[in-house]
Amino acid sequence: MPEDKKKVIIKKKGIVVSDKMTKTVVVAVDSLKTHPKYKKKYISTKKYKAHDAEGKYKTGDEVEIVPCKPMSKDKCYKVI
């Protein structure tokens, strides 16, 4: 009996830090992590390149990105 497994789409929320490329924005996503030994919490920032087809997002905008098929070597997210 085949089971219907739904694909879970992980959305990431971040701030646009660069919009200088055509149809591409760089989004900085913050995440709260805990050190395994010392249990101290710290903020880790990671930058993702995301596809922005209309070019309507500017630096400082808060956006949500979702994974998609790779569009280039570095770009595998799109802005929703």
C-alpha positions, 0 to 999 in steps of 0.5 A, a space after each residue: 500500500 503506497 503512502 502519500 508523503 507530503 513534501 515539507 517546504 521550509 520557509 526562511 525569513 530574512 532581510 535583503 542585504 544586496 540587490 545589485 544583481 539583475 533578478 537576484 537578491 542576497 538575503 541574510 537569515 538569522 538563526 538562534 543556535 546553542 553551543 553543545 558544551 557550554 549551552 550558550 545561545 548565539 545568533 548565526 547569520 547565513 546569506 542566501 542568493 534568491 531569485 527575484 523575477 520582478 526586481 521589486 525587492 530593495 535593500 532592507 526589505 524583509 522577505 521570505 524565501 523557499 527552496 527551488 531547483 538550482 538556477 545557477 551555481 549559487 542560486 537555489 532559492 526564490 522570493 515569495 
